[in-house]
């Protein structure tokens, strides 16, 4: 186990912010993770688990403890039938590499989650979703290790308490377990998913897609189209695109009750401009539209932090600091609250 010192955390995050970690170690398997936690316990060090770095904002002061970086690249079929395949993926495996593998294999269930940065072990925590799919619909089991006892524990789908951008690991069990592997059930017979309006419109207008007869060919086309759309929004990590120096969506779309929705329609004339959708528990509102109508448009910038020119949900690093980014986020939250009496929640972890 190679414990490094004073490692710059900005090099390990997509937002490229944060100071130095006092100690830093890469772990490829459960055994190495356990040794890392034992080292931290022996030296009274605080720990933080780092995956792909796409959903974290470290402070400018860095981290005065041990950063445990998960790595590894294991994807294996556990069992297979004519209808589906059970697949195990190690936590450190790059998420989009797994999606690509699934598409190449002709499996459906996660094709619309293409182009999302980060590691596989992180996606269950916030129940990652995009273009009509959520990762929770395919997860069957999580492999975890208790950070305190170092005992291994399994969680089935129901026990994870998945909800919109939520799971038990973001709630009651936050910071108690580290996910070491994920099991998925992917379909070999279900239709390819392109029901999300933006995606559906572009695909139905494509003559190329209509001429594809194979299942795998259709999946590849949809994957490429999703990545294309995400790139247009600056949501694919690209060194040449300054709008992609971000954590992706910085705020979640708020869900309010139908009664609260009707109340705001009466109280705030501009509330009619906010896109809304039916959702579990009420009405889901477009956080992007709430931000824009509250006075923060695409391209807004202050103190080296800004809003993407391509998508108002993405806050970007323009050469500033973590402090400046969080201050901008809080300023936006306050503006939305003052405008519509609605609180929009920050999606990334602010360490």
Order of alpha helices (4+ residues) and beta strands (2+ residues): beta-beta-alpha-beta-beta-beta-beta-beta-alpha-alpha-beta-beta-beta-beta-beta-alpha-alpha-alpha-beta-alpha-beta-beta-alpha-beta-beta-beta-alpha-beta
